[in-house]
Amino acid sequence: MSIVDALAHIAYRISHVSKSYQNSPKPKLDPTRSRNTSILHPVNSALCVVSRKAASASAYQASLYHIPRRGTHRTPKITTSPSLSFPTVLIYNMKFIVPSHRTLARLFLLQHSTKYCFALANSMTTETATCTSNSVPTSIEDVSPSYLQLTTKLKLVSQLRRVSSVVDYDRTVFMPQSDECAADRGAQMAALAQVIHEKATDKEIGMLIERALKDLEASSVDEFQEERRVLELSKKSFEKNDRISAELEARKAKLSSESYGMWTKARAKSDYSMFEPYLKNCFDVAMEVADAQRDDDSVPLYTQMLDDYETGMSAERIDEIFDEIKKELVPLISLVLGDTATAPSTDPLKGEFPVEKQQVMNEQIVTSIGYDKNFGRIDVSVHPFTSSLGAHDVRITSR
C-alpha cells in the first residue's frame, strides 16, 4: 500500500466511524491506558500503517513533543514544523508518542482531522516520497546487515575464549599438579588456542568489518556510535591476530600451562633454577608475538605490548603516572619509616592462620560490598587472582 493510499484509507475510516462516534455516548478517557474505546480500533490499525511508512527523520526532528508525566490528564502539547500541518506531524510521529497518550492523539484525529486527511492524500505525493526514502532506521541491521553477521562470528569467538578461561581456571585451582597432568592440559589448551585463532582470523570477519564500516560511512544517520567503536576495535584486534600464526598461538598456550606447573613446584622449594629455563622461553615467545604483530616501528615496543592490557596507554604516560606517585609516596614513606619515626608493628602479620577461617573472613568481606556467590566462586590458589568466565560468572581466588 502506498502512503497516499494509506492516508486515503484513514480518511475513509475516520469519515465512516466518526458518524457513529458523534451519535454515541462519549467515553471517559483515562490517559494512563492505551485502549479506551473500541471505536478507535479501525483508526488505530490505519494510523500504525502510516506511522511505520511515513515517520521520517526530518519530520521527527522538526516536531517537538511535550509529553506529560504518566497519570496526568493533560493532552500532549505538540509544536509542529512550519512546513507540515498539525495532523501530518501527528500521524508521522504517532509511534514516538508514549503509549499512554496515543489514544488521545488518535481521538483528536478522529474528531477533527477528516478534512486534513483528505487534503493530505491529494497533496503529499512528493513530500511522502521524500519521507519514505528518509525513514528513520530502527536498528544497526537496517543500516548494515553485515554488522549482524559480524557480531554473530565475534560472539562465537568470545564464547570459545570463555571456554578457554574455564579450562585455565581448572588448571590453576583444581587440577592435579603432576607433570603428566600439566603436559596433558598444555596440549588441550594448545588445541583450543589454535581453534580460537582460526575462528578469530577468519577472512570473512575482515571483509564484514570493512563492509559494515562502509555502510555506516554511507549512512546519513549520526547514531550507532557504540557500533562504530565496536567496529574500530574489532578491526584493530583482527589485524593484530592475523599477523601471528595459529602454530605460534598454540605454542604460547602450551608453554603457559607447562610453565605454571613448574613455577608452583619451584616456588614450593624456593628454587629459581627449576623455573629459569621456562621463564626464558616465556620471554622469547612474548618477543616473537610482539615482533609478528608490530606494524609501526615508531611506537615503542613496550607501548605496543601494553596496549593488550591497557588500551590506549603509552609507556610515556606510565612513566608520568609513576613520577607523580613517587613525588608523594617517597616523603610519606620517610615519615613512616624515617629515623625519627616509630616503625609500625608487624606482629599482626605473624602467626598461624587456618585457611578455613581466612575463607570465612574473605567471604564476609566480599559479600558485604555486594559480591553474590550465586554468580561466582571464592577458591584457593597458589597465586590470587580474579577471573571473569562470563557476564554472570566472576570468580575470586586467594592464597
C-alpha positions as CSV (number, residue, x, y, z in Angstrom):
1,M,0.0,0.0,0.0
2,S,1.4,3.4,-0.9
3,I,1.5,6.2,1.6
4,V,-1.2,8.1,-0.3
5,D,-3.4,5.0,-0.4
6,A,-2.9,4.6,3.3
7,L,-3.9,8.2,4.1
8,A,-6.9,7.9,1.9
9,H,-7.8,4.7,3.7
10,I,-7.6,6.6,7.0
11,A,-9.8,9.4,5.7
12,Y,-12.4,6.8,4.7
13,R,-12.2,5.1,8.1
14,I,-12.5,8.3,10.0
15,S,-15.4,9.5,7.9
16,H,-17.2,6.2,8.4
17,V,-16.7,5.8,12.2
18,S,-17.0,9.4,13.2
19,K,-20.7,9.4,12.4
20,S,-21.3,6.6,14.9
21,Y,-18.9,8.3,17.3
22,Q,-20.8,11.6,17.2
23,N,-24.1,9.9,17.9
24,S,-22.8,7.6,20.7
25,P,-22.2,8.3,24.4
26,K,-18.7,9.9,24.8
27,P,-16.4,7.7,26.8
28,K,-14.5,9.0,29.8
29,L,-10.8,8.9,28.8
30,D,-8.1,7.6,31.0
31,P,-4.7,8.9,29.6
32,T,-2.9,6.1,31.5
33,R,-4.5,3.4,29.4
34,S,-3.6,2.6,25.8
35,R,-7.1,1.5,24.8
36,N,-10.1,3.3,25.9
37,T,-12.8,2.6,23.4
38,S,-13.3,0.0,20.6
39,I,-14.5,2.7,18.2
40,L,-10.8,3.8,17.8
41,H,-9.6,0.3,16.7
42,P,-10.2,0.8,12.9
43,V,-8.3,4.1,13.0
44,N,-5.6,2.6,15.2
45,S,-4.6,0.0,12.6
46,A,-4.6,2.5,9.8
47,L,-2.6,5.0,11.8
48,C,0.0,2.3,12.5
49,V,0.5,1.8,8.8
50,V,1.2,5.5,8.2
51,S,3.4,5.9,11.3
52,R,5.6,3.0,10.1
53,K,5.7,4.2,6.5
54,A,5.8,7.9,6.9
55,A,7.9,8.5,10.1
56,S,10.9,10.4,8.8
57,A,14.0,11.9,10.3
58,S,13.1,15.4,9.1
59,A,9.6,15.3,10.4
60,Y,10.7,13.8,13.7
61,Q,13.4,16.4,14.3
62,A,11.0,19.3,13.2
63,S,8.3,18.3,15.7
64,L,8.9,18.9,19.4
65,Y,6.7,16.9,21.8
66,H,5.9,17.9,25.3
67,I,4.7,14.6,26.9
68,P,3.0,14.9,30.3
69,R,4.1,12.6,33.0
70,R,2.2,9.3,33.3
71,G,-1.0,9.6,35.3
72,T,-1.7,13.2,34.3
73,H,-4.8,14.1,32.4
74,R,-3.4,16.8,30.1
75,T,-3.2,16.1,26.4
76,P,0.2,16.3,24.6
77,K,1.2,19.8,23.5
78,I,2.7,19.4,20.1
79,T,4.7,22.1,18.2
80,T,4.6,21.4,14.5
81,S,7.1,22.1,11.7
82,P,6.3,25.2,9.6
83,S,6.2,23.0,6.5
84,L,3.9,20.4,7.9
85,S,0.3,20.6,9.1
86,F,-0.5,19.6,12.7
87,P,-2.2,16.3,11.8
88,T,0.6,15.4,9.4
89,V,3.2,15.7,12.1
90,L,0.9,13.8,14.5
91,I,0.5,10.9,12.0
92,Y,4.1,10.8,11.1
93,N,5.2,10.7,14.7
94,M,2.4,8.6,16.2
95,K,4.9,5.8,17.2
96,F,7.1,8.3,19.0
97,I,4.2,9.3,21.4
98,V,4.3,7.3,24.7
99,P,1.6,4.6,24.7
100,S,-0.4,6.2,27.5
101,H,-1.1,9.2,25.2
102,R,-1.6,7.6,21.9
103,T,-5.4,7.2,22.5
104,L,-5.8,11.0,23.0
105,A,-3.8,11.7,19.9
106,R,-5.9,9.3,17.8
107,L,-9.1,10.7,19.3
108,F,-8.1,14.2,18.2
109,L,-7.6,12.8,14.6
110,L,-10.9,11.0,14.9
111,Q,-12.8,14.2,15.9
112,H,-11.1,16.9,13.9
113,S,-8.9,15.6,11.1
114,T,-11.1,14.2,8.4
115,K,-10.5,17.2,6.1
116,Y,-6.8,17.2,6.8
117,C,-6.5,13.5,5.8
118,F,-8.4,14.1,2.5
119,A,-6.1,17.1,1.7
120,L,-3.1,15.1,2.7
121,A,-4.0,12.2,0.4
122,N,-4.3,14.6,-2.5
123,S,-1.3,16.9,-2.0
124,M,1.5,14.9,-0.4
125,T,2.8,12.6,-3.1
126,T,6.2,14.4,-3.4
127,E,6.5,15.0,0.4
128,T,5.7,11.4,1.3
129,A,8.2,10.1,-1.3
130,T,10.9,12.1,0.5
131,C,9.7,10.9,3.9
132,T,9.7,7.2,2.9
133,S,13.2,7.5,1.4
134,N,14.5,9.0,4.6
135,S,12.8,6.8,7.1
136,V,14.4,6.5,10.5
137,P,16.4,3.3,10.9
138,T,15.2,1.3,13.9
139,S,18.4,-0.7,14.3
140,I,22.0,-1.1,13.1
141,E,20.9,-4.0,10.9
142,D,18.7,-1.6,8.9
143,V,21.9,0.4,8.0
144,S,24.3,-2.6,7.8
145,P,23.2,-6.2,7.5
146,S,26.9,-7.1,7.6
147,Y,27.1,-5.9,11.2
148,L,24.7,-8.6,12.3
149,Q,26.8,-11.3,10.5
150,L,30.0,-9.9,12.0
151,T,28.7,-9.9,15.6
152,T,27.5,-13.5,15.2
153,K,31.0,-14.5,14.4
154,L,32.6,-12.4,17.1
155,K,30.2,-13.8,19.7
156,L,31.4,-17.3,18.8
157,V,35.0,-16.3,19.3
158,S,34.1,-14.7,22.6
159,Q,32.4,-17.9,23.8
160,L,35.3,-20.0,22.8
161,R,37.7,-17.7,24.8
162,R,35.4,-18.1,27.8
163,V,35.7,-21.9,27.4
164,S,39.5,-21.4,27.5
165,S,39.2,-19.4,30.6
166,V,37.2,-22.2,32.3
167,V,39.9,-24.7,31.4
168,D,42.6,-22.3,32.6
169,Y,40.7,-21.8,35.9
170,D,40.6,-25.5,36.5
171,R,44.3,-25.7,35.8
172,T,45.2,-23.1,38.5
173,V,42.7,-24.2,41.1
174,F,41.5,-27.8,40.9
175,M,43.8,-29.8,38.5
176,P,46.3,-32.3,39.9
177,Q,49.8,-30.9,39.8
178,S,51.7,-33.9,38.3
179,D,54.0,-33.3,35.4
180,E,51.9,-35.6,33.2
181,C,48.7,-33.8,34.0
182,A,50.3,-30.5,33.3
183,A,51.5,-31.8,29.9
184,D,48.1,-33.1,29.0
185,R,46.5,-29.8,30.0
186,G,49.1,-27.9,27.9
187,A,48.1,-30.0,24.9
188,Q,44.4,-29.3,25.5
189,M,44.9,-25.6,25.8
190,A,47.2,-25.5,22.7
191,A,44.5,-27.2,20.6
192,L,41.8,-24.8,21.9
193,A,44.0,-21.8,21.3
194,Q,44.6,-22.9,17.7
195,V,40.8,-23.3,17.1
196,I,40.1,-19.9,18.6
197,H,42.9,-18.3,16.5
198,E,41.5,-19.8,13.3
199,K,38.0,-18.5,14.1
200,A,39.2,-15.0,15.1
201,T,41.3,-14.6,11.9
202,D,38.6,-15.9,9.6
203,K,39.0,-13.8,6.4
204,E,35.2,-13.3,6.3
205,I,35.5,-11.3,9.6
206,G,37.8,-8.9,7.9
207,M,35.5,-8.5,5.0
208,L,32.4,-8.0,7.2
209,I,34.2,-5.3,9.2
210,E,35.1,-3.4,6.0
211,R,31.5,-3.7,4.7
212,A,30.0,-2.5,7.9
213,L,32.3,0.4,8.1
214,K,31.4,1.5,4.6
215,D,27.7,1.1,5.3
216,L,28.0,3.4,8.3
217,E,30.1,5.9,6.3
218,A,27.5,6.0,3.6
219,S,24.6,6.4,6.1
220,S,23.4,9.9,7.0
221,V,22.4,8.7,10.4
222,D,24.6,10.1,13.2
223,E,23.6,7.4,15.6
224,F,25.2,4.0,16.4
225,Q,28.3,5.5,18.0
226,E,28.8,2.3,20.1
227,E,28.6,0.2,17.0
228,R,31.2,2.4,15.2
229,R,33.5,1.9,18.2
230,V,33.0,-1.8,18.2
231,L,34.0,-1.9,14.5
232,E,37.1,0.2,15.2
233,L,38.3,-2.1,18.0
234,S,37.3,-5.3,16.1
235,K,39.4,-4.2,13.1
236,K,42.3,-3.4,15.3
237,S,42.1,-6.8,17.1
238,F,41.6,-8.7,13.8
239,E,44.7,-7.2,12.2
240,K,46.8,-7.9,15.3
241,N,45.7,-11.5,15.5
242,D,46.1,-12.0,11.8
243,R,49.8,-11.2,11.9
244,I,50.6,-14.2,14.1
245,S,50.3,-17.8,13.1
246,A,48.0,-20.4,14.6
247,E,51.1,-22.5,15.4
248,L,52.6,-19.7,17.4
249,E,49.4,-19.1,19.3
250,A,49.2,-22.8,20.2
251,R,52.8,-22.9,21.3
252,K,52.2,-19.9,23.5
253,A,49.3,-21.6,25.2
254,K,51.1,-24.9,25.7
255,L,54.1,-23.1,27.2
256,S,51.9,-21.1,29.6
257,S,50.4,-24.3,31.0
258,E,53.7,-26.1,31.4
259,S,55.4,-23.0,32.9
260,Y,52.7,-22.5,35.5
261,G,53.1,-26.1,36.7
262,M,56.9,-25.7,37.1
263,W,56.5,-22.3,38.8
264,T,54.4,-23.8,41.6
265,K,57.0,-26.5,42.2
266,A,59.9,-24.1,42.1
267,R,58.0,-21.7,44.5
268,A,57.4,-24.5,47.0
269,K,61.1,-25.4,47.0
270,S,62.3,-21.8,46.7
271,D,64.5,-23.0,43.8
272,Y,64.6,-20.4,41.0
273,S,66.8,-22.6,38.8
274,M,63.9,-25.0,38.3
275,F,61.8,-22.3,36.7
276,E,64.5,-20.2,34.9
277,P,64.5,-22.1,31.5
278,Y,60.7,-21.9,31.4
279,L,60.8,-18.1,32.2
280,K,63.3,-17.6,29.4
281,N,61.1,-19.4,26.9
282,C,58.1,-17.3,28.0
283,F,60.1,-14.1,27.3
284,D,61.3,-15.5,23.9
285,V,57.7,-16.4,22.8
286,A,56.4,-13.0,24.0
287,M,59.0,-11.2,21.9
288,E,58.2,-13.4,19.0
289,V,54.5,-12.5,19.2
290,A,55.3,-8.8,19.6
291,D,57.6,-8.8,16.6
292,A,55.0,-10.5,14.5
293,Q,52.3,-8.0,15.5
294,R,54.5,-5.0,15.0
295,D,53.3,-2.6,12.3
296,D,54.7,0.8,13.4
297,D,58.4,1.0,14.3
298,S,57.9,4.5,15.6
299,V,55.8,3.1,18.5
300,P,57.9,1.8,21.5
301,L,57.7,-1.9,21.8
302,Y,56.6,-1.7,25.4
303,T,53.7,0.6,24.4
304,Q,52.6,-1.9,21.8
305,M,52.6,-4.8,24.3
306,L,51.0,-2.7,27.0
307,D,48.0,-2.0,24.6
308,D,46.9,-5.6,25.1
309,Y,46.3,-5.0,28.8
310,E,45.6,-1.2,28.9
311,T,44.2,0.0,25.6
312,G,45.5,3.4,24.6
313,M,48.0,3.6,27.4
314,S,51.6,4.5,26.4
315,A,54.9,3.9,28.1
316,E,55.5,7.6,28.4
317,R,52.2,8.1,30.2
318,I,53.0,5.2,32.6
319,D,56.3,7.0,33.4
320,E,54.4,10.2,34.1
321,I,51.9,8.4,36.4
322,F,54.7,6.8,38.5
323,D,56.6,10.0,38.7
324,E,53.6,11.7,40.2
325,I,53.2,8.8,42.7
326,K,56.9,8.8,43.6
327,K,56.7,12.5,44.3
328,E,54.1,12.0,47.0
329,L,54.9,8.5,48.2
330,V,58.6,8.9,49.0
331,P,58.1,11.7,51.5
332,L,55.2,9.6,53.1
333,I,57.4,6.6,53.5
334,S,60.1,8.8,55.1
335,L,57.5,10.0,57.7
336,V,56.5,6.4,58.5
337,L,59.9,4.7,58.4
338,G,62.4,7.5,58.8
339,D,64.9,7.9,61.6
340,T,62.6,9.9,63.8
341,A,59.5,7.7,63.1
342,T,58.2,4.8,65.1
343,A,58.0,1.8,62.8
344,P,54.6,0.2,62.7
345,S,54.3,-3.2,64.3
346,T,54.3,-6.3,62.1
347,D,53.1,-8.7,64.8
348,P,49.6,-9.0,63.3
349,L,51.2,-10.4,60.2
350,K,52.9,-13.2,62.0
351,G,51.3,-16.4,63.2
352,E,49.3,-19.4,62.0
353,F,46.1,-18.5,60.2
354,P,43.9,-21.5,59.2
355,V,42.8,-21.4,55.6
356,E,39.2,-22.2,56.5
357,K,38.9,-19.2,58.8
358,Q,40.6,-17.0,56.1
359,Q,38.0,-18.2,53.6
360,V,35.1,-17.3,56.0
361,M,36.6,-13.8,56.6
362,N,37.1,-13.3,52.8
363,E,33.5,-14.3,52.1
364,Q,32.2,-11.9,54.7
365,I,34.3,-9.0,53.3
366,V,33.3,-9.5,49.6
367,T,29.6,-10.2,50.3
368,S,29.4,-7.0,52.5
369,I,30.4,-5.0,49.4
370,G,27.9,-6.7,47.1
371,Y,29.5,-9.9,45.8
372,D,26.9,-12.6,45.1
373,K,28.1,-16.2,45.3
374,N,25.3,-17.2,43.0
375,F,27.3,-15.5,40.3
376,G,30.8,-16.7,41.1
377,R,33.1,-18.7,43.4
378,I,35.7,-18.0,46.0
379,D,38.5,-20.5,45.9
380,V,42.1,-21.0,47.0
381,S,45.0,-20.9,44.5
382,V,48.8,-20.6,44.7
383,H,48.6,-17.0,43.3
384,P,45.4,-14.9,44.0
385,F,43.5,-13.6,41.0
386,T,40.1,-12.6,39.7
387,S,38.7,-14.2,36.6
388,S,35.5,-13.4,34.6
389,L,34.2,-16.6,32.9
390,G,31.1,-14.8,31.6
391,A,28.8,-12.0,32.3
392,H,27.3,-13.9,35.2
393,D,30.3,-15.8,36.5
394,V,33.1,-13.9,38.2
395,R,35.5,-15.9,40.4
396,I,37.9,-14.8,43.1
397,T,40.9,-16.8,44.5
398,S,43.1,-16.1,47.4
399,R,46.2,-17.8,48.9
